[in-house]
Amino acid sequence: MSPELIANGFAVAVGLGVGSPILLRGLRTADKPAIYLGLAVFLEGLEWLLWGISIYTPLGGTPLGDAAEIGCRLAITAMATAMLLFTREVFRPASGAATFFCVVAFAAMAGALIGSGMSGDWAGYRTDTAWVWLENLSQLCIFAWAFGEPVALYLNMRKRAQIGLGDPIVANRILLWSIYGAGFTLSQLLWVGVLSVYEDLTALDVMIVGAATAGEIAVWLAFFPPRQYLSWVHHRAAESA
């Protein structure tokens, strides 16, 4: 069994396994950040499932395989949209500039989907047109924003926690969100590298899965931290105080 296939299965299991309980918890408690982030992680797992169907099964090259490729692309777009909504909801809920960025980023992704589809490239693999670059660079900006906002807030909260004016658990949760954003920023950079350099679209799948999975594990710790992990965070905070 190839490393790429193993990585694909692992990505499906982690994405669906981590995203589902967070999404269900968010829906049960009407917690918008949990809904958006749980949906993003769940859709990442779904995207890898559809990718695996289109690449690693006999359906590849058939109409059903082609539909899986298109579904994979739509799942990525929906995942990026969920991350947009999460970042705005948590960090810039009253910002007109953030709202404008969300609208522009979503319009860019939707426009790229339609534009490339009109040229016959519904799967979004053709690099000889501007559409694939518009789409992927828009998603890179989305993921970078999802990384930058929590990093900036965490650095501020960490200083406050060190002098006893903040909750170290809350600060750690923000840090874990930043790790999630960093994982997907890196995975998106790697995917852009695949499109730019490699003929084999699965060339960096193992690395992409590794970056994304690290972020998803961080999200799990943010929403369902084990007691031992919380004790460790408190201990580290006490040592640095």
Helices and strands as residue ranges (DSSP letters): H 3-29, H 32-56, H 63-91, H 96-118, H 131-162, H 168-197, H 205-223, H 227-240
